[in-house]
Amino acid sequence: MKRIVICCILTVLIFAGGIISLFYTSKVGDDIRESLRQVKECYLSGDKEGARTAAKEASEIWRGFRELHILILDNDHALEITMSAQRLERLIESDSDEVTVECGLMDELVSAYCREQEISWGNVF
């Protein structure tokens, strides 16, 4: 009887951890997309310093997420997002017109990563 209770408790803990992780991933994705929106707005309005600050903020949010989630299974998207964040910072420094394109690309990569982490039949089985 004790084993059944312990298994039930462990199952509840695993599901609760998964749900909390899902909400955290979604929140991080929303925060990064908001920072990218600020980068685009600041850059288009000519505020290069504001764009640089927002890009560093997005990069730091992603870096913190990667450090906390040691079990990231989708390393391809994670690497692409990391490279896109670094590329975005360099493009702002060089005052390139591709900043808005890179913001859109990074936004799409973060959205794709979050969609892959959602609970679906494909992810369960």
N, C-alpha and C positions, 0 to 999 in steps of 0.2 A: 504494500500500500504506500509505503514511504517513497518508493521509486516512482510510482505513478504521479504522486504529488510533486516530486522534484522535477520530473519530466514536464509536467504541466507548467510549473513555474518557469523553467528554462525556456519553454516554447513561448510563453507570454513575454518574457524578457527579450527574446530574439525578435519577435514581431514588433514590440515597442521600440527597440533599437532601430529596426528597419524603417519604421514610420517616422521616428524622430530624424533619422538620417535623410529621408526623403524630403521632409519639410526644410531641413537645414540646406540641402542642395538647392531646393527651389528658391529659398531666401537669398542664398549667395548668388545664384543666377540672376535674380531680379536686381540685386545690388550692383552687380557688374554691368548689367544692361543700362541701369540708371547712370552709372559713371560714364559709360560710353556715349549715352545721350548728351551728357554734360560736355564731354570732349568735343563732340560734333558741334554743339551750339556755341561753345566758347571759341572753337577754331574758326567757324564761319563768321562770328562777330569780330574776329581779329584779336581776341584775348588769348595770346599764345601761352602766357603763364598759367591761366586758368585751365586751358586744355592740357598742359603738361601736368598740373596738379591732379586733375581728374584721371588722366591716364595712369599716373603713378598709383592713385587710389585703387583703380580697377586691377592693376597688376598686383598690388599688395593683398587685395581681397582674394584674388585667385591663388597667390602664393600661400596665404594662410589656410585656404581651403585644402590645398594639396598637402600641406604639412599635417593637417588634422586627419585627413582621410588617407590613411596608410594603405588601405585596401582598394585603391582605384583600379578597377578592372579594365577600363577603357583607356589604355595608355596612349593610343593614337590621337584621340580627341584632346586628351590632357596635354600632350606635347604640342599639338597644333595651337591650342589656346595659349600656352606659355610662349611659344614663338611669336604668335600674333601680338601679344601684349608687349613683348620686347620690340617688335618691329614698329608698333604704333608709337612707342616712346621715341624711337630713332627718327621716324618720319616727322614727328612734331619738332624735334630738335633741328632737322634739316629744312623745316618749313616747306614740306612737300604737299602738293595738291592731292596726294593719295591718302591723306589722313581720313577723310570721310569714307573712302572705299574700305580702308582697313578697319574702321569702326564697324561698318556693316558686316564685314567678313567675321570679325571677332564676335559680334552679336549673334550671327548665325551659328558659329561654332559653339558658343555657350548654350544657345537654345537647343541645338542638336544634342549636346551632352546631357542637358536636363531632360529632354524627351526620352533619351535612352535609359535614364535612371528611374523613370516613372514606372509605377506598377502596371504591368500588362501581362497578358497570357504568355507572350514571348519571353518576358523576363522571369516569369515564375517557372516555366517549364524549360 
